């Protein structure tokens, strides 16, 4: 009896992780999990630049520069980063990707997105469970932002960010932002 044909389009669409095909740093195609993760319909994502999924242009350009060397070498690039859903919420995500044609870093790429926000919250619960705003502030610190930059990205005052930073330091039992970031990333 012949083996049934695999419907690769269905496999792509139903994969349990966010998948996106990039072309010149624009979303050429994406699957259902990607749409759910970024909280938008496929038609709002396909054809748009990945830039809209980053907290700001600086992070978008920095991510592209960091990935370029690895992609040019035909290797898999991986990074944990903060991204922005279409509704504006910031969240942690693990991104892995590769160029489909080595030597052409951003021409045609395949990206896998796995949300980390829930993983980090579960790892840190219950003693250090974070509020949504604490997660937002922590995510920006993990991404290398200063308190002023985090305040600007979140639309709150730098003093408010400092209050959340103090709460985070206390919850994680650390004395500075560098140690906080290490604790968040390493558990």
Secondary structure, DSSP 8 states (H G I E B T S, - for coil): -------HHHHHHH-SSEEEEEETTEEEEE-HHHHHHHTS-HHHHTTSBGGGGSSSHHHHHHHHHHHHHHHHTT--EEEEEEEE-TTS-EEEEEEEEEESSTT-TTTEEEEEEEE-HHHHHHHHTTTT---HHHHHHHHHHHTT--HHHHHHHHTS-HHHHHHHHHHHHHHHT-SSHHHHHHHHHH-
